Amino acid sequence: MEILIKLLIVFGLGAVELWAAIPAGLALRLHPLVTGITAATGAIAGVLFVLMLGKPIRAWLVSRHSGEGERQHKRIYRIWAKYGAIGLGLSAPLLVGAPLGTALGLTLGMPSDRLLLWMGLGIILWSTGLTLAGIIGLVGIEALRHQGI
């Protein structure tokens, strides 16, 4: 039962933000591969949730993240203008989160199928990168412990 709760925590955090899900999974002492897969699955579920609920959820996400994240939104719009669907899908999961990136993509007129493809690839890319960074950090901490630092 304990492992199920840990998985649900990582999945739920992944649906909102990969930056939170992967460190949480590693802190909960889940295997890094399980952590990465669970966080990525949660993020993809967040994207699917936004795609299914459509306009109301997009409006809520965009209004919720307006103001303090203004600089990030400008960055996303610049990426969209320069690199299109590929740039948005690959960068949004890291910069603003998968659900908000999906809402922004739909707001910008990106077709749902292309958005799902590129957001999914971006989620997989960043989940892998963040999990590897977490593993390297844990190995470094363990090495310092063995040296008595």
Long-range contacts (C-beta under 8 A, 24 or more apart in sequence): 3-30, 6-30, 7-34, 7-38, 10-35, 10-38, 10-39, 10-42, 11-38, 11-39, 11-41, 11-42, 11-45, 12-42, 13-39, 13-42, 14-38, 14-39, 14-40, 14-41, 14-42, 14-43, 14-45, 14-46, 14-127, 15-42, 15-43, 15-45, 15-46, 15-49, 15-98, 15-99, 16-46, 16-97, 16-99, 17-97, 18-43, 18-93, 18-94, 18-97, 18-98, 18-123, 18-126, 18-127, 18-130, 19-94, 19-130, 22-127, 22-130, 22-131, 22-134, 23-134, 26-131, 26-134, 26-135, 26-138, 32-131, 32-134, 32-135, 33-131, 35-131, 35-134, 36-127, 36-128, 36-130, 36-131, 37-127, 39-127, 39-130, 39-131, 40-123, 40-124, 40-127, 43-93, 43-98, 43-123, 43-127, 44-98, 44-119, 44-120, 44-123, 46-97, 46-98, 46-99, 46-102, 47-98, 47-99, 47-102, 47-115, 47-116, 47-119, 47-120, 47-123, 48-116, 49-99, 50-99, 50-102, 50-103, 50-106, 51-102, 51-106, 51-112, 51-115, 51-116, 54-106, 57-103, 58-102, 58-103, 58-106, 58-107, 61-99, 61-100, 61-103, 62-100, 62-103, 62-104, 62-107, 65-96, 65-100, 69-96, 72-96, 73-104, 76-101, 76-104, 77-108, 80-104, 80-105, 80-108, 85-110, 85-114, 85-115, 85-118, 86-118, 88-115, 88-118, 89-114, 89-115, 89-117, 89-118, 89-119, 89-120, 89-121, 89-122, 90-118, 90-121, 90-122, 90-125, 91-122, 92-119, 92-122, 93-119, 93-122, 93-123, 93-125, 93-126, 94-122, 94-126, 98-122, 98-123
